[in-house]
Amino acid sequence: MAGALLPKHYRIAFVEPNAKIGMKILVSGGGKCNLTNRRVEPQDYLGDPEFIAPVLKGFMPKETLAFFKDVALEERDRGKLFGKHSAKDVVRVLEKETSHCAFFLGRRCTDVEKQADGFVVKTDKIRLTCKRVIVASGGLSWPVIGASDIGHRIAQHFGHTLTPPFPALVGLTVQKEQFWMKDLSGISFPVRVTCKERVCEGELLFSHKGVSGPVIMDASLFWSKGSILVDFLPDVSVPSLVVASPKKQPSSLIPLPKRFVKSFLEALGLEEKPVGRYTKEELTRLYTLHGYSFSPAGTVGYAKAEATKGGVCTFEINPKTLESKQCEGLYFLGEVLDVTGKLGGYNLQWAFASAAQCARGLT
């Protein structure tokens, strides 16, 4: 996007480890690419809102939609905008708009050095000299399509501080006390998850390693250690159900998959019997359906993570141009920065917005 928005008479070269551009776009959104979202605000991101806000303001979803006007889109839940046919349509637009640029494909950047009149970009095959360098190498997620830590290493080489990287938008594994969840693999339903005062809503999916689904992936953005709180039935009051139907057993009374309810009762040491026969202490345990707290063991890792949180600290980057405050002529864009969005098109919108901000700063 940065190359597409820069003046056409600029001499621009891309160094790309893959044999073709846009590999992460091609695999995103189940191959359809969640291009952006109808509503994008700084609070949709983990990062410094004072840095994020002016960058987003300079290139909003309407500008993204105008740029990709030839791509047919479909809107899904919560304002998510996907390609109607294929992510290839998105990549084709970017290919067309960067047709004036030089591409060095299948070449992995190994280092960047500063010279008196610019930079030397070293790759595993060639060396390039240039006046300015834009680092838009992403994070560590999806190593199978070329993700690496080169952007972080370049930043550190030029004296930048890194917020330690960590898998984000990813499933969570569970500790022994929650192994009962792994036996529910394949079951999903809508829940509310609270993590470090951030509230996420959406589908939770039980997996053979723990928990996943959109709501857990969003919550993972804010989790690194400690507990999360799950309301398994956010729109129904379990105490009200108990009062209304005391003769019913929980697996019949609670409007959730019976397999889940029975496993939940067993995990809490509760007998399946008419709820009216539960003691006050047993009811208190049952009501933890609205506030089940547990500490995940970890994540399923970068191979399955949609994004990487952490990265180049934004207080060392000029928000008006995305230029490094440590080194003139060096720029950092997108996911390599310590800015990470929720699921729903937010990270591509950040990539486009930071690219546009940089392009304006270079013209």
C-alpha positions as CSV (number, residue, x, y, z in Angstrom):
1,M,0.0,0.0,0.0
2,A,2.8,2.4,0.8
3,G,4.4,1.8,-2.6
4,A,1.0,2.2,-4.3
5,L,0.4,5.6,-2.7
6,L,3.8,7.1,-3.3
7,P,4.3,9.2,-6.4
8,K,4.7,7.1,-9.5
9,H,8.0,8.8,-10.5
10,Y,9.7,7.6,-7.2
11,R,12.1,4.7,-7.7
12,I,10.7,2.0,-5.3
13,A,12.0,-1.5,-4.7
14,F,10.4,-4.3,-2.7
15,V,12.4,-7.0,-1.0
16,E,10.0,-10.0,-0.4
17,P,11.0,-13.5,0.8
18,N,8.0,-15.1,-0.9
19,A,7.8,-15.9,-4.6
20,K,4.8,-13.6,-4.9
21,I,3.4,-10.7,-3.0
22,G,0.4,-10.6,-0.6
23,M,0.7,-14.1,0.8
24,K,-0.8,-13.2,4.1
25,I,-3.6,-11.5,2.4
26,L,-4.3,-14.6,0.3
27,V,-4.7,-16.8,3.3
28,S,-6.5,-14.3,5.5
29,G,-10.3,-14.5,6.1
30,G,-10.5,-18.1,4.9
31,G,-9.1,-17.0,1.6
32,K,-11.5,-14.1,1.2
33,C,-9.7,-11.4,3.1
34,N,-11.3,-9.4,5.8
35,L,-10.3,-6.1,4.2
36,T,-11.5,-3.6,6.8
37,N,-14.4,-2.9,9.1
38,R,-17.3,-0.3,8.9
39,R,-16.3,1.0,12.3
40,V,-12.7,1.5,13.3
41,E,-11.7,3.3,16.5
42,P,-8.4,3.6,18.5
43,Q,-10.0,1.5,21.3
44,D,-10.2,-1.5,18.8
45,Y,-6.4,-1.7,19.2
46,L,-3.8,-2.7,21.8
47,G,-1.3,0.2,21.8
48,D,-1.0,3.9,22.5
49,P,-4.3,5.5,21.5
50,E,-2.6,8.9,21.1
51,F,-0.3,7.4,18.5
52,I,-3.0,5.3,16.8
53,A,-5.7,7.9,16.5
54,P,-4.0,10.4,14.1
55,V,-2.8,7.6,11.9
56,L,-6.2,6.0,11.6
57,K,-7.8,9.4,11.0
58,G,-5.7,10.0,8.0
59,F,-6.9,6.9,6.2
60,M,-10.3,5.6,7.3
61,P,-12.3,2.6,6.1
62,K,-13.9,4.9,3.5
63,E,-10.5,5.5,1.9
64,T,-9.7,1.8,1.9
65,L,-13.0,1.1,0.2
66,A,-12.3,3.8,-2.4
67,F,-8.9,2.4,-3.1
68,F,-10.3,-1.2,-3.5
69,K,-13.4,0.1,-5.3
70,D,-13.1,-2.7,-8.0
71,V,-13.2,-5.5,-5.3
72,A,-16.7,-6.9,-4.7
73,L,-17.3,-7.0,-1.0
74,E,-19.8,-8.6,1.4
75,E,-20.5,-7.4,4.9
76,R,-20.7,-9.9,7.8
77,D,-21.3,-9.6,11.5
78,R,-20.0,-6.6,13.5
79,G,-19.2,-4.6,10.3
80,K,-16.6,-7.0,8.9
81,L,-16.0,-6.4,5.2
82,F,-14.8,-9.4,3.2
83,G,-14.0,-10.0,-0.4
84,K,-17.1,-11.5,-2.0
85,H,-15.1,-13.9,-4.2
86,S,-11.4,-14.3,-3.4
87,A,-8.6,-12.5,-1.6
88,K,-6.8,-12.7,-5.0
89,D,-9.0,-9.7,-6.1
90,V,-7.4,-7.6,-3.3
91,V,-3.9,-8.6,-4.3
92,R,-4.6,-7.9,-8.0
93,V,-5.4,-4.3,-7.1
94,L,-2.1,-3.9,-5.2
95,E,-0.2,-5.5,-8.0
96,K,-1.7,-3.1,-10.5
97,E,-1.0,0.0,-8.3
98,T,2.6,-1.1,-7.8
99,S,3.3,-2.1,-11.4
100,H,5.8,0.8,-11.7
101,C,7.9,-0.6,-8.8
102,A,10.8,-3.1,-8.9
103,F,10.2,-6.4,-7.0
104,F,13.0,-8.6,-5.7
105,L,11.0,-11.7,-4.9
106,G,12.3,-14.8,-3.2
107,R,15.0,-12.7,-1.4
108,R,15.2,-12.6,2.3
109,C,16.4,-9.4,4.0
110,T,19.2,-10.1,6.4
111,D,20.4,-6.7,7.5
112,V,20.1,-2.9,7.0
113,E,23.1,-0.6,7.4
114,K,23.3,3.2,7.5
115,Q,25.7,5.0,5.1
116,A,26.5,8.7,4.8
117,D,24.1,9.1,1.8
118,G,21.5,6.5,2.7
119,F,21.2,2.8,3.4
120,V,22.4,-0.6,2.3
121,V,19.8,-3.3,2.4
122,K,21.4,-6.7,2.5
123,T,19.6,-9.8,1.4
124,D,20.6,-13.5,1.1
125,K,21.3,-12.9,-2.6
126,I,21.9,-9.2,-3.4
127,R,22.6,-5.8,-1.9
128,L,20.6,-2.7,-2.6
129,T,21.4,1.0,-1.9
130,C,18.7,3.5,-1.2
131,K,17.9,6.9,0.3
132,R,15.1,5.6,2.6
133,V,14.0,2.3,4.0
134,I,10.5,1.3,5.0
135,V,10.2,-1.7,7.2
136,A,6.8,-3.3,6.7
137,S,7.8,-6.9,7.5
138,G,5.0,-7.8,9.9
139,G,5.3,-9.9,13.0
140,L,6.2,-13.5,13.8
141,S,2.8,-15.1,13.1
142,W,2.4,-17.6,10.2
143,P,6.1,-18.5,9.7
144,V,5.0,-20.9,7.0
145,I,4.4,-17.9,4.7
146,G,7.7,-16.2,5.4
147,A,7.1,-14.4,8.8
148,S,10.3,-13.6,10.6
149,D,11.8,-11.2,13.2
150,I,13.8,-9.2,10.6
151,G,11.8,-6.0,11.4
152,H,12.5,-6.3,15.1
153,R,16.2,-7.0,14.5
154,I,16.5,-3.9,12.2
155,A,14.7,-1.8,14.8
156,Q,17.1,-3.0,17.6
157,H,20.1,-2.5,15.3
158,F,19.1,1.2,15.1
159,G,18.6,1.6,18.8
160,H,14.9,1.1,19.0
161,T,13.1,-0.4,22.1
162,L,10.9,-3.4,21.6
163,T,7.8,-4.4,23.5
164,P,8.4,-8.2,23.7
165,P,6.4,-10.0,20.9
166,F,3.7,-12.4,21.8
167,P,1.2,-14.5,19.8
168,A,-2.2,-12.6,19.5
169,L,-5.6,-13.4,18.0
170,V,-4.9,-17.0,18.9
171,G,-6.4,-20.0,20.7
172,L,-5.6,-20.6,24.4
173,T,-4.5,-23.8,26.0
174,V,-5.7,-24.8,29.4
175,Q,-4.2,-26.1,32.7
176,K,-5.1,-29.4,34.3
177,E,-8.1,-28.0,36.2
178,Q,-9.7,-27.2,32.9
179,F,-8.9,-30.3,31.0
180,W,-12.6,-31.0,30.9
181,M,-12.9,-28.4,28.2
182,K,-10.7,-30.4,25.9
183,D,-13.3,-33.2,25.9
184,L,-15.9,-30.7,24.5
185,S,-13.9,-30.2,21.2
186,G,-16.2,-28.9,18.4
187,I,-18.9,-27.4,20.7
188,S,-19.4,-23.6,20.3
189,F,-21.8,-21.0,21.5
190,P,-21.8,-17.2,22.2
191,V,-20.2,-16.0,25.4
192,R,-18.8,-12.9,27.1
193,V,-15.1,-12.8,28.1
194,T,-13.5,-10.2,30.4
195,C,-9.7,-9.9,30.3
196,K,-7.9,-7.1,32.0
197,E,-11.0,-4.9,32.0
198,R,-11.5,-5.5,28.3
199,V,-14.9,-7.1,27.4
200,C,-15.1,-9.3,24.3
201,E,-18.3,-10.9,23.0
202,G,-18.7,-13.6,20.4
203,E,-18.5,-17.4,19.7
204,L,-16.3,-19.5,22.0
205,L,-15.2,-22.8,20.4
206,F,-13.9,-25.7,22.5
207,S,-10.8,-27.3,21.0
208,H,-8.7,-30.4,21.6
209,K,-6.1,-28.0,23.2
210,G,-8.4,-25.7,25.1
211,V,-10.5,-22.8,23.9
212,S,-10.7,-20.8,20.7
213,G,-13.2,-19.1,18.5
214,P,-13.5,-15.3,17.7
215,V,-14.2,-14.2,21.3
216,I,-11.1,-16.1,22.7
217,M,-8.9,-14.8,19.9
218,D,-10.0,-11.3,20.7
219,A,-9.4,-11.8,24.4
220,S,-5.9,-13.2,23.7
221,L,-5.0,-9.8,22.4
222,F,-5.2,-8.5,26.0
223,W,-4.1,-11.7,27.8
224,S,-0.4,-12.6,28.5
225,K,-0.8,-14.2,31.9
226,G,-3.3,-14.4,34.8
227,S,-7.0,-15.2,34.7
228,I,-9.8,-14.5,32.3
229,L,-13.5,-14.5,33.2
230,V,-16.2,-16.2,31.1
231,D,-19.9,-15.6,31.2
232,F,-21.2,-18.7,29.4
233,L,-24.8,-17.4,29.3
234,P,-24.6,-13.6,29.0
235,D,-28.1,-13.0,27.8
236,V,-30.0,-15.3,30.2
237,S,-30.2,-15.1,34.0
238,V,-29.5,-18.6,35.5
239,P,-30.9,-17.5,39.0
240,S,-34.2,-16.5,37.3
241,L,-34.4,-19.9,35.5
242,V,-33.8,-21.7,38.9
243,V,-36.6,-19.7,40.5
244,A,-39.0,-20.3,37.6
245,S,-38.4,-24.1,37.2
246,P,-37.1,-25.6,40.5
247,K,-38.0,-29.1,39.4
248,K,-35.9,-29.2,36.3
249,Q,-32.4,-30.5,36.2
250,P,-29.6,-28.2,35.0
251,S,-29.0,-30.0,31.7
252,S,-32.7,-29.5,30.8
253,L,-33.0,-26.0,32.4
254,I,-29.9,-24.3,31.0
255,P,-30.2,-23.3,27.3
256,L,-26.7,-24.5,26.4
257,P,-25.5,-27.8,24.8
258,K,-26.2,-30.6,27.2
259,R,-22.7,-32.0,26.8
260,F,-21.3,-28.8,28.0
261,V,-23.7,-28.5,31.0
262,K,-23.0,-32.0,32.2
263,S,-19.2,-31.5,31.9
264,F,-19.5,-28.1,33.7
265,L,-21.4,-29.7,36.6
266,E,-18.9,-32.5,36.9
267,A,-16.0,-30.0,36.9
268,L,-17.6,-28.1,39.7
269,G,-18.5,-31.2,41.7
270,L,-22.3,-30.7,41.2
271,E,-24.8,-33.6,41.0
272,E,-27.3,-33.6,38.2
273,K,-30.6,-33.2,40.2
274,P,-33.6,-30.8,40.4
275,V,-32.2,-27.3,40.9
276,G,-34.6,-26.7,43.7
277,R,-32.8,-29.3,45.8
278,Y,-29.5,-27.5,45.5
279,T,-28.1,-26.0,48.6
280,K,-27.2,-22.3,48.7
281,E,-23.5,-23.2,48.3
282,E,-24.3,-25.5,45.3
283,L,-26.3,-22.8,43.7
284,T,-23.4,-20.3,44.1
285,R,-21.2,-22.8,42.2
286,L,-23.9,-23.2,39.5
287,Y,-24.1,-19.4,39.1
288,T,-20.4,-19.3,38.1
289,L,-21.8,-20.0,34.7
290,H,-22.0,-16.2,34.7
291,G,-18.5,-15.7,36.0
292,Y,-16.2,-18.7,35.4
293,S,-12.6,-17.7,36.1
294,F,-9.6,-19.6,35.0
295,S,-5.9,-19.0,34.1
296,P,-5.0,-20.3,30.6
297,A,-1.7,-22.3,30.4
298,G,-0.6,-20.4,27.3
299,T,-1.4,-19.9,23.6
300,V,-1.3,-22.4,20.7
301,G,1.6,-20.4,19.3
302,Y,2.7,-18.3,16.4
303,A,1.9,-21.0,13.8
304,K,-1.8,-20.5,14.5
305,A,-1.8,-16.9,15.6
306,E,-3.5,-14.3,13.3
307,A,-1.2,-11.6,14.5
308,T,1.8,-10.7,16.8
309,K,1.4,-8.1,19.5
310,G,4.3,-6.1,20.8
311,G,7.0,-4.8,18.4
312,V,8.7,-1.4,17.8
313,C,7.7,1.0,20.6
314,T,5.6,3.8,19.1
315,F,7.0,6.5,21.4
316,E,10.2,6.3,19.2
317,I,8.2,6.8,16.0
318,N,6.9,10.1,14.6
319,P,3.1,9.6,14.2
320,K,2.9,12.2,11.5
321,T,5.3,10.3,9.1
322,L,6.0,6.9,10.7
323,E,9.7,7.8,10.6
324,S,12.1,6.6,13.2
325,K,13.1,9.2,15.8
326,Q,16.3,7.3,16.2
327,C,17.4,7.2,12.5
328,E,16.5,9.7,9.8
329,G,15.1,8.0,6.6
330,L,14.0,4.8,8.4
331,Y,10.3,4.1,8.7
332,F,8.2,1.4,10.4
333,L,4.6,0.4,9.3
334,G,1.9,-2.0,10.2
335,E,2.3,-5.0,12.4
336,V,6.0,-4.5,13.1
337,L,4.9,-1.6,15.3
338,D,3.5,-2.1,18.8
339,V,-0.1,-1.7,17.6
340,T,-2.4,-4.7,17.2
341,G,-6.1,-4.8,16.4
342,K,-8.9,-7.1,17.2
343,L,-10.3,-9.6,14.7
344,G,-12.5,-8.0,12.1
345,G,-10.4,-6.2,9.6
346,Y,-8.7,-3.9,12.1
347,N,-5.1,-5.0,11.4
348,L,-5.3,-4.6,7.6
349,Q,-6.9,-1.2,8.2
350,W,-4.0,-0.3,10.4
351,A,-1.5,-1.5,7.7
352,F,-3.2,0.6,5.1
353,A,-3.5,3.7,7.4
354,S,0.1,3.5,8.5
355,A,1.2,3.1,4.9
356,A,-0.8,6.2,3.8
357,Q,0.6,8.2,6.7
358,C,4.1,7.2,5.6
359,A,3.5,8.0,1.9
360,R,2.2,11.5,2.8
361,G,5.4,12.0,4.9
362,L,7.6,11.0,2.0
363,T,6.0,13.4,-0.6
